């Protein structure tokens, strides 16, 4: 399903005005074993990396084809590269999401985190990024997501992280896609609140300098001070500001998010909390449906 202008316009409209949240289904190689363990699949249950990725694809397929995983409450879904290239029910994943479910597909493009310096972790280099973006366009992907992490209120580090995010974002926009910039602030940081103010101000400066016609999305940790990121949500260069759960439980993340009326959820672990391979389809669908409903209500 190559992306065409009409599809892209409709996806953009849905992301800007739709009610609901973005599901983060983009665990990569490093985070997959933990995600599988939480799902009830131990490392001894699979043989090597290919088998591991096959198991996580089964989990994602089960989520995406569940009765409650529809555009009524889910606006978008962020995919891992292998998920984008894979199929669900005989269709390319992005094709099934958009054409069958009305859910906007995104792609995680970062290659993980560099070592900590100046209180932050930048993204590792991304060799072959332009080729990957063209592949994403061919699959009908709407946008990308790229994550780095702020650990403390260090002005130089935060400036470096925001500079890098926008640099990658420009490459993504150049390919005709919408980037979700994700400079996460660690929820356990002792200077979380101060770091968030620095981050907001650094992001706003970059947004103010962007040319008319360009838009980004932002994925940010739920702020300590409710409403801190409202000025970013209202910015003409921002399509939407979404929140990551960052290790909070589903209930805690939803409670915190509900105090930020201009952010919607983009949860990963909180979405899959309580799901297990051992559950019957009815049990699995009921548990997922409960999580989807909680996250949806917190997002509207």
ZIQUIDA-V196899 format. One record per residue. N is the residue number from 1. RES is the residue in one letter. SS is DSSP state (helix for helix, strand for strand, loop for the rest). BURIAL is b if it has 24 or more other C-alpha atoms within 12 Angstrom, else e. Layout:
# ZIQUIDA-V196899
n,res,ss,burial
N,RES,SS,BURIAL
N,RES,SS,BURIAL
This chain:
# ZIQUIDA-V196899
n,res,ss,burial
1,X,loop,b
2,X,loop,e
3,X,loop,b
4,X,loop,e
5,X,helix,e
6,X,helix,e
7,X,helix,b
8,X,helix,b
9,X,helix,e
10,X,helix,e
11,X,helix,b
12,X,helix,b
13,X,helix,e
14,X,helix,b
15,X,helix,b
16,X,helix,b
17,X,helix,e
18,X,loop,b
19,X,loop,b
20,X,loop,b
21,X,strand,b
22,X,strand,b
23,X,strand,b
24,X,strand,b
25,X,strand,b
26,X,loop,b
27,X,loop,b
28,X,loop,b
29,X,helix,b
30,X,helix,e
31,X,helix,e
32,X,helix,b
33,X,helix,b
34,X,helix,e
35,X,helix,b
36,X,helix,b
37,X,helix,b
38,X,helix,b
39,X,loop,b
40,X,loop,b
41,X,loop,b
42,X,loop,e
43,X,helix,e
44,X,helix,e
45,X,helix,e
46,X,loop,e
47,X,loop,e
48,X,helix,e
49,X,helix,e
50,X,helix,e
51,X,helix,e
52,X,helix,b
53,X,helix,b
54,X,helix,b
55,X,helix,b
56,X,helix,b
57,X,helix,b
58,X,helix,b
59,X,helix,b
60,X,helix,b
61,X,helix,b
62,X,helix,b
63,X,helix,b
64,X,helix,b
65,X,loop,b
66,X,loop,b
67,X,loop,b
68,X,loop,b
69,X,loop,b
70,X,loop,b
71,X,loop,b
72,X,loop,e
73,X,loop,b
74,X,strand,b
75,X,strand,b
76,X,strand,b
77,X,strand,b
78,X,strand,b
79,X,strand,b
80,X,loop,b
81,X,helix,b
82,X,helix,b
83,X,helix,b
84,X,helix,b
85,X,helix,b
86,X,loop,b
87,X,strand,b
88,X,strand,b
89,X,loop,e
90,X,loop,e
91,X,strand,e
92,X,strand,b
93,X,helix,b
94,X,helix,b
95,X,helix,b
96,X,helix,b
97,X,helix,b
98,X,helix,b
99,X,helix,e
100,X,helix,e
101,X,helix,b
102,X,loop,b
103,X,loop,b
104,X,strand,b
105,X,strand,b
106,X,strand,b
107,X,strand,b
108,X,strand,b
109,X,loop,b
110,X,loop,b
111,X,loop,b
112,X,loop,b
113,X,strand,b
114,X,loop,e
115,X,loop,e
116,X,loop,e
117,X,strand,e
118,X,loop,e
119,X,loop,b
120,X,strand,b
121,X,strand,b
122,X,loop,b
123,X,strand,b
124,X,loop,e
125,X,loop,e
126,X,loop,e
127,X,loop,e
128,X,loop,e
129,X,helix,b
130,X,helix,e
131,X,helix,e
132,X,helix,b
133,X,helix,b
134,X,helix,b
135,X,helix,b
136,X,helix,b
137,X,helix,b
138,X,helix,e
139,X,helix,b
140,X,loop,b
141,X,loop,b
142,X,loop,b
143,X,strand,b
144,X,strand,b
145,X,strand,b
146,X,strand,b
147,X,strand,b
148,X,strand,b
149,X,strand,b
150,X,strand,b
151,X,loop,b
152,X,loop,b
153,X,loop,b
154,X,loop,b
155,X,helix,b
156,X,helix,e
157,X,helix,b
158,X,helix,b
159,X,helix,b
160,X,helix,b
161,X,helix,b
162,X,helix,b
163,X,helix,b
164,X,helix,b
165,X,helix,b
166,X,helix,b
167,X,helix,e
168,X,helix,b
169,X,helix,b
170,X,helix,b
171,X,helix,b
172,X,helix,b
173,X,helix,b
174,X,helix,e
175,X,loop,b
176,X,loop,b
177,X,loop,b
178,X,strand,b
179,X,strand,b
180,X,strand,b
181,X,strand,b
182,X,strand,b
183,X,strand,b
184,X,strand,b
185,X,strand,b
186,X,loop,b
187,X,loop,b
188,X,loop,e
189,X,loop,b
190,X,loop,e
191,X,loop,e
192,X,helix,b
193,X,helix,b
194,X,helix,b
195,X,helix,b
196,X,helix,b
197,X,helix,b
198,X,helix,b
199,X,helix,b
200,X,helix,b
201,X,helix,e
202,X,helix,b
203,X,helix,b
204,X,helix,b
205,X,helix,e
206,X,helix,b
207,X,helix,b
208,X,helix,e
209,X,helix,e
210,X,loop,e
211,X,loop,e
212,X,loop,e
213,X,loop,e
214,X,loop,b
215,X,loop,b
216,X,strand,b
217,X,strand,b
218,X,strand,b
219,X,strand,b
220,X,strand,b
221,X,strand,b
222,X,loop,b
223,X,loop,b
224,X,loop,b
225,X,loop,e
226,X,loop,e
227,X,loop,b
228,X,loop,b
229,X,loop,b
230,X,helix,b
231,X,helix,b
232,X,helix,b
233,X,helix,b
234,X,loop,e
235,X,loop,b
236,X,loop,e
237,X,loop,b
238,X,strand,b
239,X,strand,b
240,X,strand,b
241,X,strand,b
242,X,strand,b
243,X,strand,b
244,X,strand,b
245,X,loop,b
246,X,loop,b
247,X,loop,b
248,X,loop,b
249,X,loop,b
250,X,helix,b
251,X,helix,b
252,X,helix,e
253,X,helix,b
254,X,helix,b
255,X,helix,e
256,X,helix,b
257,X,helix,b
258,X,loop,b
259,X,loop,b
260,X,loop,b
261,X,loop,b
262,X,loop,b
263,X,loop,b
264,X,strand,b
265,X,strand,b
266,X,loop,b
267,X,loop,b
268,X,loop,b
269,X,helix,b
270,X,helix,b
271,X,helix,b
272,X,helix,b
273,X,loop,b
274,X,loop,b
275,X,loop,b
276,X,loop,b
277,X,loop,b
278,X,loop,e
279,X,loop,e
280,X,loop,e
281,X,helix,e
282,X,helix,e
283,X,helix,e
284,X,helix,b
285,X,helix,b
286,X,helix,e
287,X,helix,b
288,X,helix,b
289,X,helix,b
290,X,helix,b
291,X,helix,b
292,X,helix,b
293,X,helix,b
294,X,helix,b
295,X,helix,b
296,X,helix,b
297,X,helix,b
298,X,helix,b
299,X,helix,b
300,X,loop,b
